[in-house]
């Protein structure tokens, strides 16, 4: 099972590291990541494997949301099944 994590907000040191650390703590493996800084705004998309996640998906959502609030950015995670369903006609 996979998920997509997006992070948006004002650029600051350690955003990618903080999100990656939270993922590692609960066994979430980062498969792909892309990030950009555009005129001081940070944007990142991570494709992650949640197969070995040690906490329920809802707890992972809450943890990443809280971490984003602490850093002053918006973190959103969506299960791959929902992401695919939204983009299928």
Backbone as numpy.savetxt, mean C-alpha at the origin, in Angstrom:
# Nx Ny Nz CAx CAy CAz Cx Cy Cz
-3.04 -14.81 -3.43 -3.89 -13.63 -3.43 -3.00 -12.40 -3.43
-3.44 -11.41 -4.18 -2.67 -10.18 -4.29 -3.53 -8.98 -3.93
-2.86 -7.85 -3.75 -3.55 -6.60 -3.46 -2.76 -5.46 -4.09
-3.42 -4.32 -4.24 -2.80 -3.11 -4.76 -2.82 -2.06 -3.66
-1.65 -1.51 -3.36 -1.53 -0.45 -2.36 -1.16 0.83 -3.09
-1.89 1.92 -2.82 -1.54 3.22 -3.38 -1.24 4.18 -2.24
-0.29 5.06 -2.47 0.10 6.06 -1.49 0.21 7.40 -2.22
-0.48 8.41 -1.70 -0.45 9.75 -2.29 -0.31 10.79 -1.19
0.50 11.80 -1.44 0.62 12.89 -0.48 1.88 13.70 -0.69
2.10 14.64 0.19 3.28 15.49 0.14 4.52 14.63 0.37
5.54 14.82 -0.46 6.76 14.03 -0.36 7.47 14.28 0.98
8.01 13.21 1.51 8.77 13.27 2.75 9.71 12.07 2.78
10.75 12.15 3.55 11.71 11.05 3.67 11.06 9.85 4.35
11.25 8.65 3.79 10.86 7.42 4.44 9.48 6.88 4.17
8.74 7.47 3.24 7.38 7.00 2.99 7.40 5.56 2.48
8.19 5.30 1.44 8.24 3.96 0.88 8.74 2.96 1.92
9.77 3.34 2.66 10.33 2.46 3.69 9.31 2.13 4.77
8.54 3.11 5.19 7.54 2.89 6.24 6.45 1.93 5.80
5.95 2.11 4.57 4.91 1.23 4.06 5.47 -0.18 3.90
6.68 -0.28 3.33 7.31 -1.59 3.14 7.55 -2.28 4.48
7.94 -1.54 5.49 8.16 -2.10 6.82 6.88 -2.66 7.42
5.77 -1.93 7.27 4.49 -2.42 7.79 4.08 -3.70 7.07
4.34 -3.76 5.77 4.04 -4.97 5.01 4.88 -6.14 5.52
6.17 -5.91 5.68 7.08 -6.97 6.11 6.70 -7.52 7.49
6.26 -6.65 8.39 5.88 -7.08 9.74 4.82 -8.15 9.76
3.94 -8.14 8.74 2.82 -9.09 8.71 2.90 -10.08 7.56
4.08 -10.22 6.97 4.28 -11.24 5.95 3.77 -10.91 4.56
3.55 -9.64 4.29 3.10 -9.22 2.96 4.34 -8.98 2.10
4.41 -9.65 0.94 5.56 -9.56 0.06 5.29 -8.57 -1.07
6.20 -7.64 -1.27 6.07 -6.66 -2.35 6.56 -7.31 -3.64
5.68 -7.37 -4.63 6.01 -7.98 -5.93 6.54 -6.92 -6.89
5.83 -5.81 -6.99 6.23 -4.71 -7.87 5.93 -3.39 -7.17
6.76 -2.40 -7.46 6.51 -1.06 -6.91 6.97 -0.02 -7.93
6.18 1.03 -8.03 6.56 2.19 -8.82 6.22 3.42 -8.00
7.11 4.40 -8.07 6.84 5.63 -7.33 7.42 6.81 -8.07
6.80 7.95 -7.87 7.25 9.20 -8.50 7.05 10.34 -7.53
7.87 11.35 -7.70 7.68 12.61 -6.98 7.49 13.67 -8.05
6.32 14.28 -8.05 5.97 15.30 -9.04 5.68 16.61 -8.33
6.54 17.58 -8.52 6.38 18.90 -7.90 6.08 18.80 -6.41
6.83 17.94 -5.72 6.70 17.81 -4.28 5.61 16.86 -3.81
4.89 16.24 -4.75 3.85 15.28 -4.39 4.36 13.86 -4.65
4.20 13.00 -3.65 4.65 11.61 -3.72 3.49 10.74 -4.18
3.77 9.86 -5.15 2.76 8.91 -5.64 3.43 7.55 -5.76
2.81 6.51 -5.19 3.37 5.18 -5.24 2.27 4.15 -5.43
2.57 3.14 -6.23 1.69 1.99 -6.39 2.51 0.75 -6.11
2.00 -0.09 -5.22 2.64 -1.37 -4.90 1.68 -2.50 -5.23
2.20 -3.53 -5.88 1.45 -4.76 -6.10 2.05 -5.76 -5.13
1.24 -6.30 -4.22 1.76 -7.13 -3.14 1.07 -8.49 -3.09
1.79 -9.47 -2.57 1.26 -10.81 -2.35 0.85 -10.91 -0.89
-0.45 -11.15 -0.65 -0.96 -11.23 0.72 -1.24 -12.66 1.15
-0.76 -13.63 0.36 -1.00 -15.04 0.66 -0.53 -15.43 2.05
0.64 -14.94 2.47 1.21 -15.31 3.76 1.00 -14.25 4.84
0.06 -13.34 4.61 -0.23 -12.29 5.58 -0.72 -12.93 6.89
-0.16 -12.48 8.00 -0.44 -13.08 9.30 -1.60 -12.43 10.04
-2.22 -11.42 9.43 -3.37 -10.74 10.04 -4.51 -10.72 9.04
-5.75 -10.58 9.50 -6.88 -10.45 8.57 -6.70 -9.23 7.67
-7.25 -9.31 6.45 -7.13 -8.21 5.49 -7.63 -6.90 6.08
-8.72 -6.94 6.83 -9.28 -5.71 7.42 -8.30 -5.07 8.39
-7.55 -5.89 9.12 -6.54 -5.34 10.04 -5.38 -4.71 9.26
-4.99 -5.33 8.15 -3.94 -4.76 7.30 -4.38 -3.40 6.76
-5.63 -3.31 6.32 -6.18 -2.04 5.83 -6.06 -0.98 6.92
-6.51 -1.31 8.13 -6.47 -0.36 9.24 -5.04 0.06 9.58
-4.13 -0.90 9.59 -2.73 -0.61 9.93 -2.11 0.34 8.91
-2.32 0.07 7.62 -1.75 0.93 6.59 -2.41 2.30 6.56
-3.70 2.34 6.81 -4.40 3.63 6.87 -3.86 4.48 8.02
-3.70 3.86 9.18 -3.15 4.57 10.34 -1.73 5.05 10.09
-0.90 4.19 9.47 0.48 4.57 9.17 0.50 5.76 8.22
-0.38 5.75 7.24 -0.47 6.87 6.31 -0.83 8.17 7.02
-1.80 8.10 7.93 -2.19 9.28 8.68 -1.03 9.82 9.50
-0.24 8.93 10.10 0.93 9.34 10.88 1.96 10.06 10.00
2.07 9.65 8.74 3.05 10.24 7.83 2.49 11.43 7.06
1.20 11.66 7.15 0.58 12.76 6.43 0.29 12.46 4.97
0.11 11.16 4.66 -0.22 10.74 3.30 -1.45 9.85 3.35
-2.04 9.64 2.18 -3.21 8.77 2.07 -2.75 7.42 1.54
-2.99 6.36 2.33 -2.66 5.00 1.92 -3.96 4.24 1.72
-4.08 3.58 0.56 -5.27 2.81 0.26 -4.84 1.43 -0.22
-5.49 0.39 0.25 -5.20 -0.96 -0.20 -6.49 -1.61 -0.69
-6.38 -2.27 -1.84 -7.55 -2.91 -2.43 -7.17 -4.34 -2.84
-8.01 -5.29 -2.47 -7.79 -6.68 -2.85 -7.83 -6.78 -4.37
-6.97 -7.60 -4.94 -6.88 -7.74 -6.39 -8.22 -8.13 -7.02
-9.00 -8.97 -6.36 -10.29 -9.38 -6.92 -11.22 -8.20 -7.12
-11.25 -7.29 -6.15 -12.09 -6.10 -6.27 -11.55 -5.18 -7.36
-10.23 -5.01 -7.37 -9.60 -4.18 -8.40 -9.95 -4.70 -9.79
-9.82 -6.00 -10.01 -10.12 -6.59 -11.31 -11.60 -6.47 -11.66
-12.48 -6.68 -10.68 -13.91 -6.58 -10.93 -14.31 -5.15 -11.33
-13.65 -4.16 -10.74 -13.96 -2.77 -11.05 -13.55 -2.42 -12.48
-12.58 -3.14 -13.01 -12.03 -2.80 -14.32 -12.40 -3.81 -15.40
-13.47 -4.57 -15.15 -13.96 -5.54 -16.12 -15.34 -5.11 -16.60
-15.50 -5.09 -17.88 -16.81 -4.71 -18.44 -17.56 -5.96 -18.83
